Amino acid sequence: MIGPVFGIVGFLCGYYLAQKRGGKTLDRLQYGAGFGIAFGLFGTLLGIALARFLGAA
């Protein structure tokens, strides 16, 4: 559940970063997709680590 939330947050961060740098629509979407994938992967790994650490089945 953490992975998709991090993915959405990453997409928004990447989108606004590209917007701040003056990127066009496709630039914004590309940054959003890249950041979304990276943050989502990090969130998934974090979720797995937390589940193993906290002993969730």
Backbone as XML, in Angstrom:
<?xml version="1.0"?>
<chain id="A" units="angstrom">
  <residue number="1" name="MET">
    <atom name="N" x="0.814" y="-1.187" z="0.000"/>
    <atom name="CA" x="0.000" y="0.000" z="0.000"/>
    <atom name="C" x="0.862" y="1.257" z="0.000"/>
  </residue>
  <residue number="2" name="ILE">
    <atom name="N" x="2.071" y="1.133" z="0.498"/>
    <atom name="CA" x="2.954" y="2.287" z="0.545"/>
    <atom name="C" x="3.467" y="2.627" z="-0.856"/>
  </residue>
  <residue number="3" name="GLY">
    <atom name="N" x="3.722" y="1.610" z="-1.682"/>
    <atom name="CA" x="4.287" y="1.822" z="-3.013"/>
    <atom name="C" x="3.461" y="2.737" z="-3.898"/>
  </residue>
  <residue number="4" name="PRO">
    <atom name="N" x="2.160" y="2.474" z="-4.072"/>
    <atom name="CA" x="1.353" y="3.363" z="-4.921"/>
    <atom name="C" x="1.257" y="4.796" z="-4.381"/>
  </residue>
  <residue number="5" name="VAL">
    <atom name="N" x="1.217" y="4.936" z="-3.060"/>
    <atom name="CA" x="1.153" y="6.284" z="-2.479"/>
    <atom name="C" x="2.443" y="7.037" z="-2.786"/>
  </residue>
  <residue number="6" name="PHE">
    <atom name="N" x="3.571" y="6.362" z="-2.596"/>
    <atom name="CA" x="4.850" y="6.986" z="-2.927"/>
    <atom name="C" x="4.927" y="7.286" z="-4.424"/>
  </residue>
  <residue number="7" name="GLY">
    <atom name="N" x="4.378" y="6.404" z="-5.257"/>
    <atom name="CA" x="4.388" y="6.630" z="-6.697"/>
    <atom name="C" x="3.623" y="7.883" z="-7.089"/>
  </residue>
  <residue number="8" name="ILE">
    <atom name="N" x="2.468" y="8.097" z="-6.474"/>
    <atom name="CA" x="1.680" y="9.295" z="-6.771"/>
    <atom name="C" x="2.408" y="10.547" z="-6.293"/>
  </residue>
  <residue number="9" name="VAL">
    <atom name="N" x="2.975" y="10.474" z="-5.106"/>
    <atom name="CA" x="3.733" y="11.612" z="-4.582"/>
    <atom name="C" x="4.940" y="11.906" z="-5.472"/>
  </residue>
  <residue number="10" name="GLY">
    <atom name="N" x="5.617" y="10.863" z="-5.930"/>
    <atom name="CA" x="6.754" y="11.042" z="-6.832"/>
    <atom name="C" x="6.346" y="11.659" z="-8.150"/>
  </residue>
  <residue number="11" name="PHE">
    <atom name="N" x="5.205" y="11.217" z="-8.689"/>
    <atom name="CA" x="4.721" y="11.812" z="-9.936"/>
    <atom name="C" x="4.475" y="13.304" z="-9.763"/>
  </residue>
  <residue number="12" name="LEU">
    <atom name="N" x="3.824" y="13.665" z="-8.670"/>
    <atom name="CA" x="3.536" y="15.081" z="-8.431"/>
    <atom name="C" x="4.812" y="15.890" z="-8.243"/>
  </residue>
  <residue number="13" name="CYS">
    <atom name="N" x="5.782" y="15.328" z="-7.525"/>
    <atom name="CA" x="7.064" y="16.023" z="-7.334"/>
    <atom name="C" x="7.775" y="16.249" z="-8.661"/>
  </residue>
  <residue number="14" name="GLY">
    <atom name="N" x="7.823" y="15.207" z="-9.490"/>
    <atom name="CA" x="8.476" y="15.330" z="-10.786"/>
    <atom name="C" x="7.753" y="16.298" z="-11.703"/>
  </residue>
  <residue number="15" name="TYR">
    <atom name="N" x="6.436" y="16.258" z="-11.684"/>
    <atom name="CA" x="5.634" y="17.156" z="-12.525"/>
    <atom name="C" x="5.891" y="18.610" z="-12.154"/>
  </residue>
  <residue number="16" name="TYR">
    <atom name="N" x="5.864" y="18.896" z="-10.850"/>
    <atom name="CA" x="6.062" y="20.282" z="-10.417"/>
    <atom name="C" x="7.506" y="20.738" z="-10.591"/>
  </residue>
  <residue number="17" name="LEU">
    <atom name="N" x="8.456" y="19.829" z="-10.484"/>
    <atom name="CA" x="9.851" y="20.188" z="-10.725"/>
    <atom name="C" x="10.052" y="20.601" z="-12.178"/>
  </residue>
  <residue number="18" name="ALA">
    <atom name="N" x="9.480" y="19.814" z="-13.092"/>
    <atom name="CA" x="9.597" y="20.163" z="-14.513"/>
    <atom name="C" x="8.855" y="21.455" z="-14.820"/>
  </residue>
  <residue number="19" name="GLN">
    <atom name="N" x="7.744" y="21.678" z="-14.150"/>
    <atom name="CA" x="6.979" y="22.914" z="-14.360"/>
    <atom name="C" x="7.799" y="24.111" z="-13.886"/>
  </residue>
  <residue number="20" name="LYS">
    <atom name="N" x="8.478" y="23.954" z="-12.746"/>
    <atom name="CA" x="9.297" y="25.032" z="-12.199"/>
    <atom name="C" x="10.471" y="25.359" z="-13.122"/>
  </residue>
  <residue number="21" name="ARG">
    <atom name="N" x="10.979" y="24.327" z="-13.801"/>
    <atom name="CA" x="12.107" y="24.534" z="-14.715"/>
    <atom name="C" x="11.663" y="24.997" z="-16.100"/>
  </residue>
  <residue number="22" name="GLY">
    <atom name="N" x="10.364" y="25.192" z="-16.293"/>
    <atom name="CA" x="9.866" y="25.721" z="-17.553"/>
    <atom name="C" x="9.641" y="24.671" z="-18.623"/>
  </residue>
  <residue number="23" name="GLY">
    <atom name="N" x="9.411" y="23.428" z="-18.243"/>
    <atom name="CA" x="9.206" y="22.368" z="-19.219"/>
    <atom name="C" x="7.816" y="22.396" z="-19.833"/>
  </residue>
  <residue number="24" name="LYS">
    <atom name="N" x="7.723" y="21.866" z="-21.029"/>
    <atom name="CA" x="6.425" y="21.762" z="-21.692"/>
    <atom name="C" x="5.661" y="20.566" z="-21.125"/>
  </residue>
  <residue number="25" name="THR">
    <atom name="N" x="4.465" y="20.322" z="-21.646"/>
    <atom name="CA" x="3.590" y="19.288" z="-21.096"/>
    <atom name="C" x="4.243" y="17.912" z="-21.131"/>
  </residue>
  <residue number="26" name="LEU">
    <atom name="N" x="4.861" y="17.540" z="-22.243"/>
    <atom name="CA" x="5.481" y="16.216" z="-22.329"/>
    <atom name="C" x="6.689" y="16.098" z="-21.409"/>
  </residue>
  <residue number="27" name="ASP">
    <atom name="N" x="7.422" y="17.199" z="-21.223"/>
    <atom name="CA" x="8.532" y="17.194" z="-20.264"/>
    <atom name="C" x="8.014" y="16.943" z="-18.857"/>
  </residue>
  <residue number="28" name="ARG">
    <atom name="N" x="6.919" y="17.604" z="-18.512"/>
    <atom name="CA" x="6.332" y="17.443" z="-17.186"/>
    <atom name="C" x="5.878" y="16.006" z="-16.964"/>
  </residue>
  <residue number="29" name="LEU">
    <atom name="N" x="5.242" y="15.428" z="-17.975"/>
    <atom name="CA" x="4.769" y="14.051" z="-17.852"/>
    <atom name="C" x="5.931" y="13.066" z="-17.754"/>
  </residue>
  <residue number="30" name="GLN">
    <atom name="N" x="7.004" y="13.341" z="-18.494"/>
    <atom name="CA" x="8.157" y="12.450" z="-18.444"/>
    <atom name="C" x="8.834" y="12.519" z="-17.076"/>
  </residue>
  <residue number="31" name="TYR">
    <atom name="N" x="9.025" y="13.711" z="-16.565"/>
    <atom name="CA" x="9.589" y="13.849" z="-15.222"/>
    <atom name="C" x="8.682" y="13.174" z="-14.203"/>
  </residue>
  <residue number="32" name="GLY">
    <atom name="N" x="7.372" y="13.396" z="-14.338"/>
    <atom name="CA" x="6.427" y="12.782" z="-13.413"/>
    <atom name="C" x="6.499" y="11.268" z="-13.456"/>
  </residue>
  <residue number="33" name="ALA">
    <atom name="N" x="6.577" y="10.705" z="-14.662"/>
    <atom name="CA" x="6.654" y="9.244" z="-14.788"/>
    <atom name="C" x="7.951" y="8.709" z="-14.189"/>
  </residue>
  <residue number="34" name="GLY">
    <atom name="N" x="9.044" y="9.360" z="-14.465"/>
    <atom name="CA" x="10.336" y="8.917" z="-13.929"/>
    <atom name="C" x="10.374" y="8.975" z="-12.412"/>
  </residue>
  <residue number="35" name="PHE">
    <atom name="N" x="9.946" y="10.092" z="-11.862"/>
    <atom name="CA" x="9.932" y="10.226" z="-10.409"/>
    <atom name="C" x="8.916" y="9.269" z="-9.792"/>
  </residue>
  <residue number="36" name="GLY">
    <atom name="N" x="7.774" y="9.085" z="-10.461"/>
    <atom name="CA" x="6.759" y="8.168" z="-9.950"/>
    <atom name="C" x="7.264" y="6.737" z="-9.876"/>
  </residue>
  <residue number="37" name="ILE">
    <atom name="N" x="7.968" y="6.308" z="-10.901"/>
    <atom name="CA" x="8.529" y="4.952" z="-10.906"/>
    <atom name="C" x="9.578" y="4.809" z="-9.807"/>
  </residue>
  <residue number="38" name="ALA">
    <atom name="N" x="10.459" y="5.795" z="-9.699"/>
    <atom name="CA" x="11.523" y="5.724" z="-8.691"/>
    <atom name="C" x="10.949" y="5.730" z="-7.272"/>
  </residue>
  <residue number="39" name="PHE">
    <atom name="N" x="10.026" y="6.651" z="-7.006"/>
    <atom name="CA" x="9.440" y="6.723" z="-5.669"/>
    <atom name="C" x="8.601" y="5.482" z="-5.389"/>
  </residue>
  <residue number="40" name="GLY">
    <atom name="N" x="7.876" y="4.998" z="-6.385"/>
    <atom name="CA" x="7.061" y="3.799" z="-6.194"/>
    <atom name="C" x="7.906" y="2.584" z="-5.876"/>
  </residue>
  <residue number="41" name="LEU">
    <atom name="N" x="9.035" y="2.434" z="-6.563"/>
    <atom name="CA" x="9.942" y="1.330" z="-6.276"/>
    <atom name="C" x="10.504" y="1.443" z="-4.862"/>
  </residue>
  <residue number="42" name="PHE">
    <atom name="N" x="10.891" y="2.653" z="-4.487"/>
    <atom name="CA" x="11.389" y="2.869" z="-3.129"/>
    <atom name="C" x="10.311" y="2.545" z="-2.097"/>
  </residue>
  <residue number="43" name="GLY">
    <atom name="N" x="9.079" y="2.978" z="-2.359"/>
    <atom name="CA" x="7.984" y="2.699" z="-1.439"/>
    <atom name="C" x="7.698" y="1.215" z="-1.310"/>
  </residue>
  <residue number="44" name="THR">
    <atom name="N" x="7.789" y="0.493" z="-2.413"/>
    <atom name="CA" x="7.573" y="-0.952" z="-2.379"/>
    <atom name="C" x="8.648" y="-1.637" z="-1.537"/>
  </residue>
  <residue number="45" name="LEU">
    <atom name="N" x="9.895" y="-1.262" z="-1.747"/>
    <atom name="CA" x="10.986" y="-1.839" z="-0.956"/>
    <atom name="C" x="10.863" y="-1.459" z="0.515"/>
  </residue>
  <residue number="46" name="LEU">
    <atom name="N" x="10.435" y="-0.245" z="0.777"/>
    <atom name="CA" x="10.223" y="0.184" z="2.152"/>
    <atom name="C" x="9.103" y="-0.620" z="2.797"/>
  </residue>
  <residue number="47" name="GLY">
    <atom name="N" x="8.031" y="-0.866" z="2.063"/>
    <atom name="CA" x="6.928" y="-1.669" z="2.582"/>
    <atom name="C" x="7.351" y="-3.087" z="2.905"/>
  </residue>
  <residue number="48" name="ILE">
    <atom name="N" x="8.165" y="-3.678" z="2.036"/>
    <atom name="CA" x="8.666" y="-5.029" z="2.281"/>
    <atom name="C" x="9.557" y="-5.041" z="3.526"/>
  </residue>
  <residue number="49" name="ALA">
    <atom name="N" x="10.443" y="-4.050" z="3.642"/>
    <atom name="CA" x="11.336" y="-3.986" z="4.795"/>
    <atom name="C" x="10.549" y="-3.792" z="6.081"/>
  </residue>
  <residue number="50" name="LEU">
    <atom name="N" x="9.549" y="-2.931" z="6.063"/>
    <atom name="CA" x="8.736" y="-2.712" z="7.262"/>
    <atom name="C" x="7.954" y="-3.971" z="7.636"/>
  </residue>
  <residue number="51" name="ALA">
    <atom name="N" x="7.436" y="-4.672" z="6.634"/>
    <atom name="CA" x="6.682" y="-5.885" z="6.918"/>
    <atom name="C" x="7.588" y="-6.948" z="7.546"/>
  </residue>
  <residue number="52" name="ARG">
    <atom name="N" x="8.815" y="-7.048" z="7.060"/>
    <atom name="CA" x="9.732" y="-8.041" z="7.630"/>
    <atom name="C" x="10.176" y="-7.606" z="9.025"/>
  </residue>
  <residue number="53" name="PHE">
    <atom name="N" x="10.405" y="-6.323" z="9.201"/>
    <atom name="CA" x="10.878" y="-5.817" z="10.491"/>
    <atom name="C" x="9.801" y="-5.907" z="11.552"/>
  </residue>
  <residue number="54" name="LEU">
    <atom name="N" x="8.568" y="-5.595" z="11.195"/>
    <atom name="CA" x="7.472" y="-5.597" z="12.168"/>
    <atom name="C" x="6.821" y="-6.951" z="12.315"/>
  </residue>
  <residue number="55" name="GLY">
    <atom name="N" x="7.212" y="-7.914" z="11.484"/>
    <atom name="CA" x="6.725" y="-9.264" z="11.617"/>
    <atom name="C" x="5.335" y="-9.491" z="11.053"/>
  </residue>
  <residue number="56" name="ALA">
    <atom name="N" x="4.906" y="-8.674" z="10.107"/>
    <atom name="CA" x="3.593" y="-8.882" z="9.484"/>
    <atom name="C" x="3.643" y="-10.112" z="8.580"/>
  </residue>
  <residue number="57" name="ALA">
    <atom name="N" x="2.568" y="-10.841" z="8.557"/>
    <atom name="CA" x="2.528" y="-12.073" z="7.761"/>
    <atom name="C" x="2.221" y="-11.772" z="6.325"/>
  </residue>
</chain>
